[in-house]
Amino acid sequence: MAANGAPPDTDEFWIFGYGSLIWKPPPHYDQRVPGWVKGYVRRFWQASQDHRGTPEEPGRVVTLIERSFWASLVDAHDSAPEKVWGTAYRIQADKVAEVKEYLDIREINGYTIHYTPFHPADGSPPIRTLVYIGTPDNDQFTGPQEPQALAEHIYVSEGPSGLNRDYLLGLEKALDELSPESGDAHVTDLSDRVREIERKRREGELQVEGFEHPVSHDFKKVSSVDEQEETEKS
């Protein structure tokens, strides 16, 4: 497991969650703090082969992209909030080693360890947090995708952890519950598209089989324990 950035100079161990960790927290935490990080953009650009998809038909989960790198790409969602909202968890001191091992085992499929300042929503001083990120040089990073095709792909994908669309809609709900300003337009737009697909399917206007797995699984590298859980540590 690669580590990037300096580790925190404190005995406290904090982890930042920007995806499923918002509503599916790690074990043994004693504080949960809403807030944000800066300098990143959240996107559904990480393939999930083992939880929201399969090796043959991977689903999609979120990762963080450095804003400077994202700005060099052509993204149909061409704006992103300055703040990436999520939650920080402080792990009980006597459980840090156990949780680190749990997260490192759970963290596969392209994510690596980074450290970033986290800004609590209540205005408290920033906290140095660990965060798992699927960087553009990992094999599961997909890069920009056309939003409708991505929404259709998420709609039909499923893995051991359940439906990919449940992950998307769960993330939208979790973000909306953090703060009046914590929504993410990328997540909301994909969720709206998925809801429209479901409406059309339910009303007989759409045959889902017609666009089954429309997104290519030929991943491109963009240059310049016991429970089934999402592999991303966000």
BAPADO-717075 format. One record per residue (C-alpha): residue number from 0; x, y, z. Coordinates in Angstrom, 3 decimals. Each point is the difference from the previous one (the first is absolute). Layout:
ATOM num        x        y        z
ATOM NUM        X        Y        Z
...
END
This chain:
ATOM num        x        y        z
ATOM   0    0.000    0.000    0.000
ATOM   1    1.653    3.215   -1.141
ATOM   2   -0.124    3.066    2.206
ATOM   3    0.179    3.546   -1.321
ATOM   4    0.453    3.194    1.956
ATOM   5    1.366    0.355    3.505
ATOM   6   -1.717   -1.986    2.745
ATOM   7   -1.632    2.007    2.770
ATOM   8    2.246    1.241    2.835
ATOM   9   -2.507   -1.015    2.628
ATOM  10   -0.844   -3.183    1.810
ATOM  11   -3.609    0.345   -1.106
ATOM  12   -1.058   -1.982   -3.056
ATOM  13   -2.620    1.592   -2.251
ATOM  14   -1.361   -1.240   -3.323
ATOM  15   -1.964    2.056   -2.533
ATOM  16   -2.954   -1.584   -1.786
ATOM  17   -1.380    1.516   -3.212
ATOM  18   -2.024   -2.958   -1.317
ATOM  19   -1.469   -3.023    1.741
ATOM  20    1.834    0.731    3.246
ATOM  21   -2.382    2.919    0.516
ATOM  22   -2.849   -2.414    0.734
ATOM  23    1.954   -3.216    0.606
ATOM  24    2.604    1.073    2.565
ATOM  25    3.140   -1.912    0.945
ATOM  26    0.020   -2.020    3.225
ATOM  27    1.093    1.384    3.371
ATOM  28   -0.432    3.722   -0.585
ATOM  29   -0.773    2.330    2.901
ATOM  30   -0.570    3.243   -1.907
ATOM  31   -1.775    0.703   -3.300
ATOM  32    0.450    3.521   -1.368
ATOM  33   -1.596    1.429   -3.177
ATOM  34    2.088    2.345   -2.100
ATOM  35    2.045    0.224   -3.162
ATOM  36    3.374   -0.143   -1.723
ATOM  37    1.264    2.280   -2.741
ATOM  38    2.146   -0.458   -3.086
ATOM  39   -1.933   -3.025   -1.303
ATOM  40   -2.987   -0.879   -2.178
ATOM  41   -2.255   -3.011    0.699
ATOM  42   -0.872   -2.120   -3.033
ATOM  43   -1.461   -3.444   -0.787
ATOM  44    3.147   -0.881   -1.887
ATOM  45    1.188   -3.086    1.898
ATOM  46   -0.999   -3.501   -1.112
ATOM  47   -1.321   -2.431    2.619
ATOM  48    0.690   -3.599   -0.916
ATOM  49   -0.775   -1.661    3.301
ATOM  50   -2.777    1.883    1.794
ATOM  51   -2.241    2.068   -2.300
ATOM  52    0.913   -2.024   -3.065
ATOM  53    1.956   -3.047   -1.113
ATOM  54    3.330   -0.513   -1.781
ATOM  55   -1.941   -0.603   -3.223
ATOM  56   -2.412    2.904    0.505
ATOM  57    1.476    2.528    2.438
ATOM  58   -2.196    2.588    1.667
ATOM  59    1.018    3.579    0.781
ATOM  60    0.840    1.642    3.338
ATOM  61    1.437    3.367    0.944
ATOM  62    3.576    1.119    0.308
ATOM  63    1.671    3.384    0.470
ATOM  64    1.938    1.723   -2.773
ATOM  65    2.401    2.835    0.682
ATOM  66   -1.745    3.144   -1.213
ATOM  67    2.987    1.155   -2.057
ATOM  68    0.071   -3.307   -1.886
ATOM  69   -3.801   -0.072   -0.416
ATOM  70    0.148    3.500   -1.518
ATOM  71    2.216   -1.377   -2.779
ATOM  72   -2.630   -2.573   -1.018
ATOM  73   -3.132    0.320   -2.117
ATOM  74   -2.849   -0.754    2.391
ATOM  75   -3.664    0.360   -0.988
ATOM  76   -0.604    1.006    3.613
ATOM  77    2.244    3.005   -0.442
ATOM  78   -0.426    1.553    3.439
ATOM  79    0.597   -1.321    3.490
ATOM  80   -0.369    1.456    3.488
ATOM  81    3.108    1.338    1.694
ATOM  82   -0.830   -2.110    3.042
ATOM  83   -0.255   -3.787   -0.142
ATOM  84   -2.344   -0.774    2.884
ATOM  85    0.147   -3.168    2.039
ATOM  86    0.645   -1.194    3.521
ATOM  87    3.099   -0.489    2.118
ATOM  88    0.159   -2.794    2.563
ATOM  89    2.327   -0.144    2.992
ATOM  90    0.924   -3.572    0.827
ATOM  91    0.296   -1.119    3.614
ATOM  92    3.662    0.065    1.017
ATOM  93    0.125   -3.657    1.043
ATOM  94   -1.594   -1.090   -3.291
ATOM  95    2.142    1.934   -2.486
ATOM  96    2.188   -2.949   -1.037
ATOM  97   -3.048   -2.234   -0.446
ATOM  98   -1.855    2.574   -2.094
ATOM  99    3.050    0.749   -2.146
ATOM 100    0.320   -3.701   -0.756
ATOM 101   -3.735   -0.253   -0.713
ATOM 102    0.085    2.948   -2.388
ATOM 103    3.159   -1.136   -1.774
ATOM 104   -1.494   -3.451   -0.573
ATOM 105   -3.293    1.514   -1.115
ATOM 106    1.818    2.519   -2.193
ATOM 107    0.810   -1.709   -3.239
ATOM 108   -0.852    0.653   -3.629
ATOM 109    2.225    3.010   -0.508
ATOM 110   -0.305    2.208    3.085
ATOM 111    3.069    1.349    1.790
ATOM 112    0.580    1.882    3.267
ATOM 113    0.314    3.787    0.047
ATOM 114   -0.178    2.703    2.691
ATOM 115   -1.899    3.257   -0.306
ATOM 116   -1.274    2.799    2.269
ATOM 117   -3.677   -0.367    0.925
ATOM 118   -2.069    3.056    0.920
ATOM 119   -2.763   -0.687    2.560
ATOM 120   -3.328    1.622   -0.800
ATOM 121   -0.207    1.527    3.479
ATOM 122    3.053    2.179   -0.633
ATOM 123    2.379   -2.002    2.186
ATOM 124    3.691   -0.062   -1.026
ATOM 125    0.880   -2.251   -2.965
ATOM 126    0.742   -3.665    0.682
ATOM 127    2.655   -2.015   -1.821
ATOM 128   -1.857   -3.010   -1.395
ATOM 129    0.834   -3.155   -1.870
ATOM 130   -1.945   -0.469   -3.227
ATOM 131   -0.090   -2.798   -2.562
ATOM 132    0.141    1.175   -3.617
ATOM 133   -0.044   -1.807   -3.322
ATOM 134    2.551    2.136   -1.865
ATOM 135    0.044    0.357   -3.815
ATOM 136    2.911   -2.427   -0.351
ATOM 137   -1.854   -2.970    1.544
ATOM 138   -1.401   -2.697   -2.274
ATOM 139   -3.618    0.585    1.066
ATOM 140   -0.084    3.730   -0.736
ATOM 141   -2.322    0.612   -2.951
ATOM 142    0.343    3.716   -0.564
ATOM 143   -2.826    2.216   -1.321
ATOM 144   -3.146   -1.682   -1.263
ATOM 145   -3.126    1.267   -1.729
ATOM 146   -2.557    0.546    2.808
ATOM 147   -2.975   -1.805   -1.540
ATOM 148    2.065   -3.037   -0.937
ATOM 149    1.520    0.004    3.492
ATOM 150   -3.447    0.217    1.634
ATOM 151   -1.263   -2.881   -2.144
ATOM 152    3.056   -2.032    0.931
ATOM 153   -0.509    0.666    3.702
ATOM 154   -3.681   -0.907   -0.345
ATOM 155    0.679   -3.491   -1.330
ATOM 156    3.132   -0.839    2.029
ATOM 157   -0.069   -2.250    3.057
ATOM 158    2.533   -1.789    2.180
ATOM 159    0.302   -1.854    3.310
ATOM 160   -0.720    3.197    1.948
ATOM 161   -3.175    0.655   -1.942
ATOM 162   -1.315    2.222   -2.760
ATOM 163    2.325    2.693   -1.290
ATOM 164   -2.917    2.438   -0.160
ATOM 165   -0.655   -0.488    3.724
ATOM 166    3.570    1.167    0.662
ATOM 167   -0.561    3.104   -2.162
ATOM 168   -3.356    0.887    1.560
ATOM 169    1.331   -0.748    3.481
ATOM 170    2.874    2.408   -0.576
ATOM 171   -2.342    2.733   -1.204
ATOM 172   -2.203   -0.416    3.076
ATOM 173    2.951   -0.084    2.389
ATOM 174    1.481    3.178   -1.479
ATOM 175   -3.314    1.840    0.145
ATOM 176   -0.293   -0.848    3.697
ATOM 177    3.388    1.469    0.939
ATOM 178   -0.760    3.650   -0.670
ATOM 179   -2.194    2.279   -2.148
ATOM 180    3.100    0.657   -2.132
ATOM 181    1.494   -3.498   -0.135
ATOM 182   -1.602   -1.215   -3.216
ATOM 183    2.103   -0.999   -3.002
ATOM 184   -1.364    0.847   -3.468
ATOM 185    1.810   -2.967   -1.598
ATOM 186   -1.651   -2.418    2.434
ATOM 187   -3.394    1.725   -0.254
ATOM 188   -0.026   -0.002   -3.803
ATOM 189    0.856   -3.703   -0.178
ATOM 190   -2.678   -0.726    2.633
ATOM 191   -2.615    1.967   -1.954
ATOM 192    0.888   -1.925   -3.156
ATOM 193   -0.269   -3.331    1.850
ATOM 194   -3.415    0.975    1.413
ATOM 195   -1.182    0.923   -3.485
ATOM 196    1.199   -3.349   -1.354
ATOM 197   -1.921   -1.749    2.766
ATOM 198   -3.144    2.057   -0.711
ATOM 199    0.115   -0.812   -3.708
ATOM 200    0.652   -3.676    0.688
ATOM 201   -2.854   -0.162    2.513
ATOM 202   -2.406    1.675   -2.410
ATOM 203    1.018   -2.223   -2.892
ATOM 204    1.682    2.770   -1.982
ATOM 205    3.412   -1.631    0.117
ATOM 206    1.467   -3.450   -0.361
ATOM 207    3.008   -0.093    2.287
ATOM 208    1.552   -2.849   -1.958
ATOM 209    0.405    2.419   -2.892
ATOM 210    2.897    1.818    1.672
ATOM 211    1.424   -2.717    2.185
ATOM 212    3.549    0.909    1.090
ATOM 213    0.513    2.845   -2.506
ATOM 214    3.314    1.162    1.481
ATOM 215    3.173   -1.659   -1.237
ATOM 216    1.949   -2.134    2.470
ATOM 217    3.260    0.680   -1.781
ATOM 218    1.441    2.137    2.780
ATOM 219    2.320    2.744   -1.060
ATOM 220    2.797    1.479    2.020
ATOM 221   -0.327    3.742   -0.249
ATOM 222    3.377    1.515   -0.430
ATOM 223    1.881    3.645    0.399
ATOM 224  -13.408  -22.759   24.460
ATOM 225   -2.967   -1.962    0.073
ATOM 226   -2.585    2.500   -1.149
ATOM 227   -0.398    0.918   -3.649
ATOM 228    0.854    3.703   -0.140
ATOM 229    0.823    2.516   -2.688
ATOM 230    3.715   -0.110   -0.658
ATOM 231    0.344    3.769   -0.089
ATOM 232    0.924    1.475    3.312
ATOM 233   -1.925    3.168   -0.446
END
